């Protein structure tokens, strides 16, 4: 039986998506993108899933980018590249537009497409040995507007230009200093760090979190393109919810609330 190159799994209220191609540092091929979109769609429909963690298998890489060994078959010319871009874009957009909080758990190399994948997540945490880079200029690839914009929103435009112009790699400490990651864990402690974050998210009110995420996505748009009206019913739903009543009661009774997302 062939080993799955991408798979999902659930731990309580946390959904996991794992890129499982460690022999190639979790390089991504077209079939992996298809599987990725399907797993996210299932998690989006599951009310028990409160957040999703994206990671890479093997401990040596998060995602090292596209599978260069398949460039001849999947990206040999402009037409093939267009097809590849359309399929991979579905994967990136499915993650970026996912309605619940997403976390990139980064061990080792986070390179090229891995950087884009991480930038599509809401938060990023890494181990001390993590390395970050965008080697497009070393391969002659065209790195598109959306990818540059998302990276620049996180680290600032001058730093994003340094990533693209130099194609150099950055350490975990440098990534933290520039705001690319929100935390750096000592070796062997990254899982515990991420569990702490996902545990906090899972305890909180899902409707409130959904509104915050939707607002964040509107903030990222050009002002003329924002649809702030869609946030109003989401805010109203929070105040009309059973969770709002539960939150008030729990506060008065000095206990932890038990939220159900309704």
C-alpha positions in Angstrom: 0.0 0.0 0.0 1.4 3.4 -1.0 2.0 5.8 1.8 -0.2 8.9 1.8 1.7 12.0 0.7 -0.7 14.2 2.6 -3.1 13.2 5.4 -5.3 14.7 8.1 -6.1 13.7 11.6 -8.0 15.0 14.6 -6.9 15.5 18.2 -9.9 16.7 20.1 -11.0 20.1 18.7 -7.8 20.4 16.6 -7.6 19.3 13.0 -4.2 18.4 11.6 -2.9 18.5 8.0 0.4 16.8 7.4 2.5 17.1 4.2 4.2 13.7 4.2 7.0 13.5 1.7 10.1 13.6 4.0 12.4 12.0 1.4 12.1 15.2 -0.6 11.8 17.5 2.5 8.0 17.6 2.0 8.1 19.1 -1.5 4.6 19.4 -2.9 3.3 17.9 -6.1 -0.1 18.4 -7.8 -1.8 15.3 -6.2 -0.8 16.6 -2.8 -2.6 19.9 -3.5 -5.8 18.1 -4.4 -5.7 16.1 -1.1 -5.0 19.3 0.8 -8.1 21.0 -0.4 -10.3 18.0 0.4 -9.1 17.8 3.9 -9.6 21.5 4.6 -13.2 21.2 3.1 -14.0 18.4 5.6 -12.6 20.4 8.5 -14.6 23.5 7.5 -17.8 21.6 7.7 -17.0 19.9 11.1 -18.4 22.0 14.0 -16.2 20.1 16.4 -13.0 21.4 14.8 -12.1 24.7 16.3 -8.7 25.3 14.6 -6.3 23.6 12.2 -2.5 22.9 12.4 -0.5 22.5 9.2 2.8 20.7 9.5 5.4 18.6 7.6 6.4 15.0 8.4 9.9 13.9 9.3 11.2 16.8 11.4 13.6 18.1 8.8 11.1 20.4 6.9 7.8 22.1 7.0 7.4 22.3 3.3 10.4 22.9 1.1 8.4 24.2 -1.9 7.4 22.6 -5.1 8.8 19.2 -6.1 11.5 20.3 -8.6 11.9 16.7 -9.8 8.5 17.0 -11.3 9.1 20.3 -13.1 9.6 18.5 -16.4 6.3 16.8 -16.2 4.2 19.4 -14.3 5.9 22.8 -15.1 7.9 22.4 -18.3 6.5 25.5 -20.1 4.2 28.4 -19.7 1.0 26.4 -20.4 2.0 23.6 -17.9 2.9 26.3 -15.4 -0.5 27.9 -15.8 -2.2 24.6 -15.0 0.1 24.0 -12.0 -0.5 27.6 -10.7 -4.3 27.1 -11.0 -4.2 23.9 -8.9 -1.8 25.1 -6.3 -3.7 28.4 -6.0 -6.8 26.5 -5.0 -4.7 25.0 -2.2 -3.3 28.3 -1.0 -6.6 30.1 -1.2 -8.4 27.2 0.6 -6.0 27.7 3.5 -6.1 31.5 3.4 -9.9 31.6 3.3 -10.4 28.8 5.8 -13.0 30.2 8.3 -11.3 29.0 11.5 -7.9 29.8 12.9 -4.9 28.1 11.2 -1.4 27.6 12.5 1.7 26.6 10.7 3.9 24.3 12.9 7.3 24.7 11.3 10.3 22.4 11.8 13.4 22.7 9.6 13.1 24.1 6.2 10.3 26.4 5.2 11.3 27.3 1.6 9.5 28.8 -1.5 6.0 27.3 -1.6 6.4 26.5 2.1 6.8 30.2 2.8 3.6 30.9 0.8 1.8 28.1 2.7 2.9 29.5 6.0 1.9 33.0 5.0 -1.6 31.8 4.3 -1.9 30.7 8.0 -3.0 33.0 10.7 -0.1 32.2 13.0 3.3 30.5 12.7 5.5 28.8 15.3 8.8 27.1 14.7 11.6 25.2 16.3 15.1 26.6 16.8 16.5 24.8 13.7 13.9 26.2 11.3 15.2 28.0 8.1 13.2 30.3 5.9 13.7 31.4 2.3 12.3 32.2 -1.1 14.7 30.8 -3.8 12.7 31.9 -6.8 15.5 34.1 -8.2 17.8 31.1 -8.1 15.4 29.1 -10.3 14.1 31.7 -12.6 10.6 31.4 -11.3 8.0 34.2 -11.5 6.9 34.8 -7.9 3.4 36.3 -8.3 1.8 39.4 -6.8 -0.4 37.7 -4.2 2.6 35.8 -2.7 4.7 38.9 -2.4 1.8 40.9 -1.0 1.1 38.3 1.7 4.7 38.1 2.7 5.1 41.9 2.8 2.0 42.2 5.0 3.7 40.0 7.5 7.3 41.2 7.4 7.1 44.5 5.6 7.8 45.3 2.0 11.6 46.0 2.3 12.2 42.7 4.1 10.0 40.9 1.5 12.2 42.4 -1.2 15.3 41.2 0.6 13.8 37.7 0.6 13.2 37.9 -3.1 16.3 39.8 -4.3 18.9 37.8 -2.4 17.2 34.4 -2.2 19.0 34.0 1.1 17.9 31.8 4.1 17.0 33.2 7.5 17.2 31.6 10.9 14.4 31.0 13.4 15.7 33.9 15.5 15.7 36.2 12.5 12.2 35.1 11.5 10.9 35.9 15.0 12.6 39.3 15.1 10.9 40.3 11.8 7.5 39.0 12.9 7.3 36.1 10.5 6.8 33.6 13.4 5.1 34.3 16.7 7.2 31.9 18.7 10.4 29.8 18.6 10.5 26.6 20.6 13.6 24.8 21.9 14.2 21.5 20.1 11.6 19.0 21.2 9.3 21.6 22.6 7.4 22.8 19.5 4.5 20.4 19.9 3.9 21.6 23.4 4.0 25.3 22.4 1.5 24.7 19.6 -0.8 22.6 21.9 -0.8 25.5 24.3 -2.0 27.9 21.6 -4.6 25.5 20.1 -5.9 24.6 23.6 -6.5 28.3 24.3 -8.3 28.7 21.0 -10.5 25.6 21.5 -11.7 27.0 24.9 -12.8 30.3 23.5 -16.1 31.3 21.7 -16.1 30.0 18.1 -18.5 32.7 16.8 -16.3 35.5 18.3 -13.2 33.9 16.7 -15.0 33.5 13.3 -15.9 37.2 13.4 -12.3 38.1 14.2 -10.9 36.0 11.4 -13.5 37.4 8.9 -12.5 41.0 10.0 -8.8 40.2 9.5 -9.5 39.0 5.9 -11.3 42.3 5.2 -8.5 44.3 6.7 -6.1 42.6 4.2 -8.1 43.8 1.2 -7.8 47.1 -0.5 -10.2 49.5 1.2 -12.5 49.8 -1.9 -12.8 46.0 -2.0 -13.9 45.5 1.6 -17.2 44.0 2.4 -17.7 45.2 6.0 -21.5 44.7 5.8 -20.9 40.9 6.0 -19.4 41.4 9.5 -22.6 43.0 11.0 -24.7 39.8 11.1 -21.7 37.9 12.4 -21.4 40.4 15.3 -25.2 40.2 15.9 -25.0 36.4 16.0 -22.4 36.6 18.8 -24.7 38.8 21.0 -27.7 36.6 20.3 -25.9 33.3 20.9 -26.1 30.8 23.7 -22.4 31.2 24.1 -22.8 34.9 25.0 -25.1 33.9 27.8 -22.7 31.1 28.9 -19.8 33.6 28.9 -21.7 36.0 31.2 -22.8 33.2 33.5 -19.3 31.7 33.7 -17.9 35.1 34.5 -20.4 35.7 37.3 -19.9 32.1 38.7 -16.1 32.4 38.5 -15.7 29.3 36.3 -14.5 28.4 32.9 -17.1 28.8 30.1 -18.1 25.9 28.0 -18.8 27.2 24.5 -20.6 25.3 21.8 -20.5 27.7 18.8 -24.2 28.6 18.9 
